[in-house]
Amino acid sequence: MRRLAFTLAALCAAAPAAFAQDANDTSAAALISKFAAEAGITADAETGKAFFLATQSGGGADTPSCSSCHTADPKATGMARTGKEIAPMALSVNPKRFTDTAFVDKWFGRNCDSVLGRECTATEKANVLAYFASI
């Protein structure tokens, strides 16, 4: 009985660490490599810049471009439609920006749907991240 209690106590103590999302589980370089490999491309910052600044179709009328909320300058603070500030996208200003895989996946999902009316492709993700890393 004593052994069971000790085992349960050890498991309960370890559980939060085992199930916690590490907010520093990746890097921008790792994400760029991952998306580029999925797409079978070499990420291109200029293509990412053009995509980020372009007026898109398929999404919401109030979000025709990524820069609608993030501003045309990735070093600047953006503003969400809700009025919440969005931290700069450029890694030179915000080096921790792309270090949490779950956060990146969540916001690519929401923002691509808002701007494009669909998920971003691995190519689009790799190129946009390459652009932000190049600034």
N, C-alpha and C positions, 0 to 999 in steps of 0.2 A: 504494500500500500504506500509506504514511504517513497519507494522508487517511482511509482506512478505519479505521485504528487510532485516529485522533483522534475520528472519528465514533462508534465503538463506546465509547470511553472517555467521551465526553460523554453518550451515551445511558445508560450504566451509572450515571453520577453522578446523572443526573436521575431515574432509575427509582424510587428510594425515595420521593422527593417526589411523584411522579406517582401512585404506588399507595398511599401512606399514607392512612389514615383520619384526617381532621382532627377532633380531639376537640372543637373549637369551631366546628362547621360550621353551627349553627343557633341559634335562641333559642326560649324557651317561647312567645313571642308568634307567631313564625313557625309553630311546630308547631300551635298552637291555630288559627291562620288556615287552615293546610293541611287539618286534619281537619274544621274547620267547613265549609270550601268543598266538600270531598269529600261531606259529609253534607247540604249545602244548608241549614245552620242557622246561627244565631247561638249561639255557645257560652254556656252558662249555668252559673255557678259553683254556684248553689244545687242545681241538678239534679246536678251533678258531686259535690257533697258528699253528697247523699242516696244516690247510687249507690255511692260509696266506703264509706260506713258501713253500707249495707244488707246483710242476710244474703241470699246468692244461692243458687241451686240449680244443679245440673249439674256442679259442680266437685268437688274433693276434700272429704271429710268434715272434714279438719283445716284446711281453708282456706275457710270459708263466706263470708268477707268479705275485702275488700282490707285492712281494718284488722286482720285476724287476724295479719298479719305487720308491717304498717306502723304499727300502733297507731291509735287513734281521733284522735290529735293529730298532724297532719302536721308539726308543729314538733319532734316527738320522734324519737329514734332507734328504729327498729324492730328486729325480730329474725327472721331467716329460720328456717325449720324446721331448717336445718343448723347453727344456732347462730351464724351470721355476722350481724354488725350491718348494718342497712340505714340509710343516711344519711337524714336528714329529707327529706320530700317538698316542704315549703313553700318557695317561692322566697325568702321573707323570711329564712329561715335558711340556705338552701342555693341561692344564686343561679345556680350552674353546673349545677344538677340536670338541666335539660332543654336542654343545648347540644350534645349528640351524637346525631344522628339514629339512627345504627346502635344505640347503647345503648338509646335510648328504644324503638325497634322491637323489639329483642331482649326487653326486659323486659315490654313490653305483651304480647308474644306468649306468654311463659312464664306470666306472672301471670294473664292473662285465662283461659288454658286451665286453670290451677290452680283459680281461683275460680269460673269460669263453665262450664268444660268446652267452651269455644269461644273464638274470637277476639273481642276487643272490636270494636264497630262504630266507625266514624269519629265518630259522635255521642257515644258513651260516652267516647272518647279526648279529644275536644274539651272536653267538659264537665268531666271529671276534671282535665285540665290547667288549665282556667279556674279551678277551685276552688283548686288548688295555687298558682296565680298570684295569687289574691285574698287569700291569707293573709299 
